[in-house]
Amino acid sequence: MTTRLTLSERGLPTGQKARLHRILHQHGLRNGTALFLPYDQGLEHGPRDFFANPAAADPRYIIKLALAGGFNGIAIQIGLAEKFYWDYAGEVPLILKLNGKTEIPSDAHALSPLHASVAEAVRLGADAVGYTLYVGSPAEREDFRQYQAIRQEARNLGMPLIVWAYPRGEAIAAKGGKDSFYAVHYAARVASELGADVVKVNFPHPDKRDGVPSGYIAEFSSQQAIDAVVAAASRTMVLVSGGEKAGDEAMLAKAHESMEAGATGLIFGRNVWQRDHDESLRFVEALQSVLAKYPSG
């Protein structure tokens, strides 16, 4: 098992450290690990994601689910935060997503536009902000520019910055794809290089090797791949995404390997709320049982 750095070893400014301590040690299992519930799919994918469980279309259902499941935080867009979060403020940490896009345009030149600010996150009582960075997109110059402004505002206001580091664009598609080991490994390093406090990544697939650079053509196990991804993030905390809904056994294996690699935690959305309420909570309990084995200071 990879040794996980404690919060005090992350090189964080005071404000970021205080808020992350609140998230990791005053919510969830309170053991330094994290389980987050993302709910930005209504913008990113549209209402089709709620077909599997129509109750999930109601933001109040999701926030109550986060409370019942003992999540460390919920990630939502500003409109839902303003209209629904105030009923539950302080009960579950808020991660305000600052940018987002629809799935309608092609991802060939992907860019996630800003629609909220760190100051608005402070006003809403958020404990962190989230920014989607499309690593490898031809629009990366504009992406980096708007990200730099957000990073500076987050530093000024003591707000932890969680980067959704997503490989996208035509060049990524030609080099193994968005969840190849190469792409995810590179994305984790980019987020660290650009000053993220926490990085969200997809689980890497080392079997996706078409067009990848020579160093990634060798045979890697999934554990070796996720070990390398977490190591690439260095002092930046890593959250591993659940991705699209898949079988429970595969998801729990992914969770175990991620925590063995030294990840701080998991961020599972559709794999949780695209289920019946009670089934969701049973699955969350199984995820929490994995996290309980990996306490951190």
N, C-alpha and C positions, 0 to 999 in steps of 0.2 A: 504494500500500500504506500502511495506517495504521501509524504508528510505535508499536511495542510498548514499554510501560514495562518497565524492568529490575526485578528483585526489590528492589533498593535504593531504587527510586522508589515503592514501594507503600505506604509508611508503616506497615510491620509492626513489632510488638513483637519483641524478640530471639528468644524461643522459637519463635514462628511463622516468623520469617525463617530460623532455623537449620534447622528441619524441612523447610520448603519448598525451601531450597537443597539439602538432601539428596535430596529427591524429584526436583528439576528438573536437578541437575548431577552427581549420583552414580548415577543410574539412567536407563534409556531411552537416548535419544540423547546425553544429558549436555550439551545445548546450550540449556537454558532452556525448551524446549518439553516438553509432556507428552502421553502416551497412557495412559489409564487403562482398566482392564477391570472393569466393574461386574458383580456377581453377586448382586444382591439380588432377582432376579426370581422365585426360588423362593417367596419370601414374597409379593411384590407381585402375581404372576400365577398362582402355583401350578405344579405339575409339568408342565402342558401345554407350557410353553416348551421343555422338553427333548425333546419328541417328534421334532423335526427332527434332533437329534443326541443319542441316548440316553446317549452317553458323557459328555455335559456335565452329567448329573445328579450325577456324582461330583465333589465339591469338589476332590479331589486332582488330577483331570484339569484343572480350571480353573486352579489355582495353577501347575501345571507348564506349562500353556499360556502363562500370564503370564510365566513365567521364559523359556521358549523364544522368545517373541515380543519380549522386551526391553521390557516395559511399565514405566511409572513407578510403578505401584501397582495394587492390586486392592481393590475395595470390596465388603465382605461384612458380613453380620449377625453378631451376637455368638456365636450357637450354633456356626456354622461356624468362626468365628475361634478359639474355644476348643478345638474338636475337631480342627481340621486345620491351622491356620496355624503352630503351633509347630514342625512339621517343616521349615518354610521360613522361619522368622523371620530377618529381616535380609537375606534374599536378594531379596525384592521388598517394597516398602513396603506397609503395611496401612493402608487407610482403613476405620475401623470405622463402619458405619452405626448411628446411635443411635435411629432410629425407623423405623417401617414399618407397613404395613397390608395386609390381603388385598384382593383385587379384588371380593369377594363383595357388600359393601354398595354402594349407589349413591354416586357421586361428588358428588351434589347438595350435600351438607354435609360434604365431605371433611375428614378430620383424620387425621394420621399419628401414632399414640401413641408415646411414649417407651418403650423397653425396655432401654436401656443408658445408661451414663454416661461422661463424659470420663475419670474416674478409672479405669474399667475399660479404656478404650482405652490409657491410660498403662501399666497392668499388662500388657497384651497386647503392648506394644512398637509400638503404632501410630504412624504419622507424621502422621496427620490424622484428623479425624472428619467424618462426613457427617450432615446433617440435611435431611429433606424438608419444605419449607415450601409449603403450598398457598395461593398468592396468589389472593385473591378469593373464597375459600370463606366461607360464612356462619359457619363455625367459626373464623374468623381470630383472634378475640379469645383463645380458648383456645390456639390455635397460637402466637400471638405470646408468650403468657405462658410456655409451656414452652420456646420458643426462647430467650427472654431468660435463663432459668436456665442453659441449655446454653452460650450465648454467654459468660456470666460465668464459668462453670466452665472453659471453653476458654481464656479470657484468663488466669485464675489459674494454669493449668497449662501455659501456653505452647504450646497445641495448635492448629494451623491448623483453621479451621472452613470446610468446603465445604458450601454450601447448594444442594440440589436445588430450584431455584425453579420450581415447577410451577403454572401457572394452573389452577385447578379450581373447580367449583361451578356452580350454576345460572345465576348472573349472567354468568360467563365463557362458558358455552355459548350464551348469548343475545347475546354481543358478539364474534362472529367465531370463537369456539372456542379451545381450549387452546393451539394452535400458530399462532394468527394473529399477525401482526406486532404488533398492539396488545397482545395478552396477553403475548407473550414480552418485548417492549420494557419493559412495565410491571414484569414479574417481575424482570428484571435490575436495574432501578432500586431496587425494594423490597429486594432482597438487599443491595445496596450501602448503602442508607439504614439497614438494620438491622445492619450491622457484619460481614457475611460477609467472609472472607479470599479465598475463591474462590466463584464461582457457576457452577452447572451449568444450562444452558438448552437447550431444544429449538431447532432451527433454525426461524426465523420464516417464515411463509407470507404474504406481502403480498397475495396474491390472495384471502384469506379476509377479506371486508370486511362481511359482513352484520351490521348492528347496531353496528358499531364507531364510536367518536367521530369527529367530522368530519375531524380532522387525518390520519386513517388511510385515508380514502376515496380519496385520490389514488393514481395509479399509481406503485408503487415496484418497482425491480428487486430480486431476491433479495440482490444485493450491497449495495445501499443499505440494505436492511432489517437485515442482519447487521452492517453498519457501525454503524448506529444502536444496535443492541442492545449491542454491545461498548462503545460510547461511553457508554451509559447506566450501565454498571457502574463507570465512572470508574476509580479506583485498584484496584478489585476485579478479580482475575484471572477470566477467563471460560473455561469448558470447554463445548464444544458437543457435545451428545448425538447419537449415531447414530440413536436412536429404533428403530422397528420395522424388521425386516429388509427391505432394498430392494436394487435393483440396484447393482453395484459402481461403474458409471460415475456414477450419481447420488450415491452416497456419497462418492466421491473429489472430485466437483465441490463438494459441501457442505464437505468438509474444506478444499479450496483456498480457497473464499470465506471460510470462518471464519478461517483464518490470515491472509488478506489484510486482514481487518477488524481484526486485532490481538489475536485470541484467544490465550490461552496454550497451548491444546491441545484434545484431543478425548477423549471418553469413550464408547467403543463397546463394547457388550456382545453383544446378540443378533446383530448384524451380523458379529461375529467368531465366537462359539462355537456358533452354529446352523449350522455347516458341518463337513465332514470336517476332521480335524486338519491335514493338509498344506495344504488349501485355506485354512483359517484363517490359517496362517502366511504364505501367499502374499499374502493380503489385508492382513495386518498390515504386511508389507514395503512394500506400496504406500502405506499410510497413513504409514509412517515416512519414505518418500521425499518425501512432501509436507511433513512437519514439518522435514525436514532443510534445506529452503529458507528457514526462518524462525528462525534462531538468535536468542537473546536473552540478555542478561547477567544 
